[in-house]
Amino acid sequence: MDKEDFKRYIVTKTSLSQNSIRHCISRAVIFFDWLRVNKKLLNKKSTEEFLYELKEKGRNNNTLNTYIFAL
């Protein structure tokens, strides 16, 4: 799924504000880039690894929740 597919999906399936859509897209792009760089498939395990790495880098729970919401 690329950025435009993701945007199309959240615009049609949600009633989020433009700001929330922009925020979700930015979080998803970071996650999809991480998957690509680390040669991971999109699944529960890789998502947990990504969130764990963010936590290890000092990201707080509010930040992690923005990723979880976007995904």
SVG drawing of the C-alpha trace seen along z (x, -y; Angstrom):
<svg xmlns="http://www.w3.org/2000/svg" viewBox="-17 -20 34 32">
<polyline fill="none" stroke="black" stroke-width="0.4" points="0.0,0.0 1.4,-3.4 0.7,-6.8 -2.1,-7.6 -3.8,-4.3 -3.7,-4.8 -5.0,-8.4 -7.8,-7.2 -8.7,-4.5 -8.8,-6.8 -10.6,-9.6 -13.4,-7.3 -13.7,-5.1 -13.5,-7.7 -14.8,-11.1 -11.5,-12.4 -10.5,-16.1 -7.9,-17.0 -5.4,-17.6 -6.0,-14.1 -5.7,-12.6 -2.4,-14.4 -1.2,-13.2 -2.2,-9.6 -0.5,-9.6 2.7,-10.9 2.7,-8.2 1.9,-5.5 4.7,-6.6 7.2,-6.4 6.0,-2.9 6.0,-1.7 9.5,-3.1 10.6,-1.2 9.1,2.0 10.9,1.5 14.3,0.6 14.2,3.5 12.8,5.9 9.8,6.8 6.3,7.9 3.3,6.1 2.0,8.3 1.5,8.2 5.1,9.2 6.7,6.5 4.2,3.9 5.1,4.8 8.8,4.6 8.3,1.1 6.5,-0.2 9.1,1.4 11.9,-0.4 10.0,-3.7 9.6,-3.1 13.3,-2.2 14.1,-5.5 12.3,-7.4 9.0,-8.0 6.2,-8.5 2.9,-6.6 1.0,-9.5 3.3,-9.3 3.0,-5.5 -0.8,-5.9 -0.7,-8.2 1.0,-5.4 -1.5,-2.8 -4.4,-5.1 -2.9,-5.6 -2.3,-1.9"/>
</svg>
